[in-house]
Amino acid sequence: MTYTEPSYRQRITFGQSNNAVTRLIVINLVVFISIALTKVFYYYTYRTEAEVDLHFNAEVIPLAVLPASLSDLLYKPWTVLTSMFTHIGVWMTLANMLWLWTFGYIMQDLTGNRKIVPLYIYGGLAGVIGFLLAANLLPANAAHPAASIYYGGAASITAIAVATTVVSPGYRIFPLLNGGFPLWILTAFYLLISIATLPFYSVTAYVPPVAGALTGYLFIWFIRRGYDWSEWMSNFFDWINDLFNPDKPRKGQPPIKDQLFYKTGTTPYTKTPHVTAERIDAILDKINQGGYNSLTAEEKDILRRAGEDDVRI
């Protein structure tokens, strides 16, 4: 059983309205640029590169990345969300955004526009949970300083990649090039590249992508059985969007067209039928056949007007 939304527009571009992939990429880039610009200010405060890195890594980075320590997490709960949008390093950012656009483009083509953001968040949360479990249940693997924090969209992107592949593993990539190749090959290549670039010294680095992949699979598995994890989140985003939409009628208020154009209690004009002798004769014949009650309101009005002294037939 497959899952698609045929009504979705197939042509996807960066400029398309309500493009969820574009929004996710913009959010990730805004966070990356904000962190980079913050570091620029440190160069005006400290003289050496070593001092800049020391203070920047101690004062700014911990505000955005997820700590392995649960006690530290209690003081920075927002990092559960910010960590999945935080990227440090140009190459890491460009690579993840490229993969996000690739798999996000295909998934929007297959399932529509309302599944990408919820799946990205679900995958990121799975990565967070997986990292915390691995870091606290396997402390020996978290001894390295680089394994004491977690950040990046790897788990979220892996969730989208796996979910897209589960929906349509035979989706053809570059069909104009000798028929192209199936999507599952691209996904396998992405997973191999992701594993090869992970640090080998800590298991905590491998758990988040695995958790994201499992989330992507379960996301589609439940949708095919009638349980859509994204529905409540999409409705919540719609509600938030409506709060800042001036065209959306507030609760208890009539639609804007009723406020502007339909406040009058009378009709804009009254249709007055033309009274002719032929029309009066037809009405009288109708009365003879069916009685006065058989007349319509318009015919009664014509008969009344014909009986007035100032109306000439």
N, C-alpha and C positions, 0 to 999 in steps of 0.2 A: 504494500500500500504506500503510495507516494503522498507527499504533502506539498502543494504549491498554491499560489494565488494567481490564477490566470488573468485577473483583471488588472494586475499591476502593469504599469508602463515599462516596457522592456528596455527602452533607451535610457541609460543612466549617465549623467555627466556631473562634473563638480559644481556646475551652476544650477542644477535642478532644484526646484523648490522642495523642501522637506526631505532632503537627502540625508538620511541618518549617518551614512558612512562619512560624508563630508563633515558633519557636525562633530563626530568622534575625532576625526583627524584634526580639526580646528582646535578642539579642547586640548588634545595631547600637545599640539604645537604651541598653544598659548602657555601651557604649564612649562614646557621646555624653555621657551623664550623668556618667560618670567624668571625662571631660575638662573638662566644665563645672564640676564641683565642685572640681577641681584649680585652676581659674582663680579660684574664689572665695577660696581661701587666699592667692592672690597679692595680693588687695585688702587683706589684713591686714598684708602685708609692705611694699608700696609705696604711696605716697601718691597719685600721679596715674594717670589712665587710660593715659597714654602710657607710663609706666614699667611698668605691668602688662602691656600689650600687648607691649612690647619684650622683657621677660624671659620672659613666657609663650611667645611665639612662638619664642624662641631656646632655651628649656630643655625645654619640654614637647612642643610640636607635632612637633619632629623625631624624637621617640621613637615616634611612631605613623604618620607619613606616609612615603611612599617617596621617597627622594632620587633626583634624576636622575643624580647622580655615582656611577659604579660603585665608586670608591674609598670613598666614604661608605657605600655599601650593604654593603661588606665588613664594616664595623663594626656595622651594624644590619640583619642579614639577616632578623630577625623582621618587619621592616616590609613584606616581601613579602606576608605574611598580614594583618597588622594594618591595612594601608592600605585594603583592600577592605571593612573594617568601620568605618572612621573617617569621621565626618561632622562638619563644623564649620559651625555656623549652624543655627538652628531651622528656617528655611524649607527649606533643603537637606535636612535630615533628614526633615521631615514629607513632603516631596514624594517622596523616594526610598522611604520606607516605604509610602506610599500606592500607588505603582506596584508595589512588590514584593508587597504583599498582593494587588493586583488580578490581576497575571499569575501569581503563585504560586498563588492560589486556583484559577484556571482550569486551570493545569497539573496540580495535584494532582487535580482533577476528571477530567482526561483520562488521566493516566499513572500516578497513584498517588503515594505519599508518599516513595519512596526516590530520586527523581531530583532533587529541588529543591536540596538542600544540595550534592551533587557538582557540579551544573551551576552553582550560584552560585560555587563555588570555581574551577571551570574558567574561567568567564567572568572572574572577578577576576584569575586568573593570566594570561589572555590580555591583559587590560587592562594589567597590569604589564609584560609583555613588550613590548607595543606601545608603551607610554610610554617604556621604556628605549631601545628601538631608535630611536624618533623623536627623543628628546632627545640621543642620542649620535651619530646619523648626520646629524641636521639641527640642529647646535648653534645656528645663527642663529635658529631658531624658539624656542629655549629660553632666549634671553637675558633675557626678562622674569622677574622674581623669582617671580611666581605660577606660571610654567611650569617651575620647577626642582624642584617637588615634585608628588606625585600621591597622591590619596586619594579615597575615596568608593566607593559601590556601583554607579555608573552602568554600568560594563562588565558586572558580574554581572547586574544587572537587565535590561539589553539582551539578554544571552544567554538569560535566561529568557523574555523577551517574544518573541524571534524563534523560539526552540524551540517555544513554545506555539503560535505562529501556523503554523509548519510542520506541526505535528501535526494541527491542525484549523483552517484559515483561515476556515471557514464557521461556526465556533462562534458562537452568537447571544448577544449582550450585551443585557440587559434585554428578554427575549422578551415580557414582558407589555405593553410599550409598542409597540403596532402591529407585533408580530413581532420587534422589536429590530433590531440591525444586526450585521453579521459582525465577527469578531474582528480581521481584518486592518485594518479601518478604525481601530480603537482603537490598534493597533500603529503604524500609519502616523502617527497623531496624536501618539503618544508620541515617536516618532523625530523628528518635526518640532519638537516642543517642546524635546527634548533638544539638537538642533542649534542651535536659535535662542538657547538660553541659554548656549552655550559661548562662551568668549572668542575673539574673532576674530583676536587678534594672534599666536596660536601654533598651529601644526599639531599639536603634542603633545597638545592638548586634544581633538582630533578622532579621534586614532588609537585610544585605548582603547575607546570605544563601538563603533567599527567592528570592532575585534578581538573584542569581546564578541559582536557580532551574528554574525560569522563562526563563532565557537565554538558558539553556539546552533544554527545551521544544521547544522554538521558533527556535532554531538552526536546529533541525530535522524537525520541521514543515515546514520551508522554503525550506529545501533540498528536501523534498518530492514534493514540488511545483516548483522545478527547480531553486531555488536560493541558491547557495552554498556560505555561508559567508566565508568559509575557503579558497576558491580558490585563491583569490588575496594574502592572507597572505602566503599561501604555495608557490606561485610563487615568492613572495618577498624573502622568506627564501632560495629558490633554487638559486635565483640571487646572494644573499649574499654568499652562499656556493660556487658558481662558481667563485666568485672573488678570493677565496683562493684555488682554485683547479688548480694545475699546468697542469693537463691533459686536461683542458677545453681550446679549441682554442680561442684566443682573436679575437675581432672584426676585420675583414679585413685580418686575417691570414688564410692560408689553414690548413687543418687538419694535425696533426703531421706526419701521414704516408706519406702525399704528400711532406712534407718538407724533410723527411729523405730518401725516397725510389723512388720518382717519379719526380725528378728534371731533369733527362736526357730527351733530345728531341728525342732520337732514341730508338728503341726497343732493348732489351738485346741481341737478336740473330735474324738471318734471316733464315727462313726455305727455304732450297734449294732442290727442288724436284729432284729425280734421273731420268736422261734421259735414256730411253731405246728405242729400235727400235719399240717395241710393243706400247709404249706410243705415239711415233711420228705417227705411222700408225693410231691409234685411233683419234688423233687430226686432221690428214688430212681427215679422213672419216667424222669427224664432220664439217670440213670446206666445204666439198662437199655437205653436207646436208643442213647446215644452214648459210654458209658464215663465213667469218673471224670474224665478229662482235658477233657471237654466242659463241666464246671462252671466257673462264674466264681469269682473269689476270694471274693466275698460268699457264694456258695452253699457253697463249701468250708468257710468259717468257720462257717456255720449248722450244717452237718453235724457239724463238730468239736464245737461247743458242745452239740449235741443228744446226743452220745455221752458227755458228762461226767456224772458221777453227780449233781452238784448242780443240774442243769438239768432241770426238769420240763416236759413238753409237755402 
